[in-house]
């Protein structure tokens, strides 16, 4: 069942319309040759009819034609552009190209690392002479005024987005990139892929209670039904054990035992996590997922960072494979 979400009005309207319409040093990451369709070379001058107004979380932004030099300030936006055959000139990748999943990396090719997603380097961004910036509401609201002085900027609620909200964000990005029809086609392809993946999920008498979570040395952060990962798994027909309006509630061992998920999908950050400590506690053995050998380690960059069509398809396929024991 889909997780319910009251989407912002402009996003819901836009998504429906799409379906109905039929301070550091710049680092160059060379990821091989990008596909021919993926380009950030200069485009030809746009005709006046190509002017459009993009509604986003912080207002409206006028864009003309197809932007040729796009800067993205989170991983999900790189995922979106990769599906559209567009290579961004700059990506906020936390100075670690390995955080971009290979399936996206091979499509975006060579780009300039913008460093931290949380501390934008304005000078570096400006030096790339972008003609479109795509930013996250949670991380970049405070610097929106500075960003839009550099280039037309759209701000999307990515960090707090669930699966349906991600799809709406994708439609906005496609329109901003001047590829609205291509975006619609890719959304249709995505729907078909997800339906096929969903059909492979093992049938059970009752819904499996699952819980995706990011774990690090100091905490266990459940990804609730309000989160991207949780709502994606619920779309497949599973049930997120953590029901919360908060997307990423920090959860202690006693609370986890009370949630008692049948399956745990753990996204580790670091070699040692709090779960290593919990494993020595008898309470850990009371969790159904532990008792039944259903504690799986999955990649955080695929399951939580690449919140896009590619990431969704890959993590869904992996979830079904793990649950079916193949």
Buried (B, 14 or more C-beta within 10 A) or exposed (E): EEBEBEBBEBBBEBBEEBEEEEEEEBBEBEBEEBEEEBBBEEBEEBEEEEEBEBBBBBEEBEBBBBBBBBBBBBBBBBBBBBBBBBBBBBBBBBBEBEBBBEBBBBBBBBBBBBBBBEEBBEEBBBEBEBBBBBBBBBBBBEBBEBBBEBBBBBBBBBBBBBBBBBBBBBBBBBBBBBBBEBBBBBBEEBEEBBEEBEEBBEEEEEEBBBBBBBBBBEBBBBBBBBBBBBBBBBBBBBBBBBEBEEBBBEBEBEEBBEBBBBBBBBBBEEEEBBBEEBEEEEEBEBBBBBEEEBBBEBBBBBBBBBBBBBBBBBBBBBBBEBBEEE
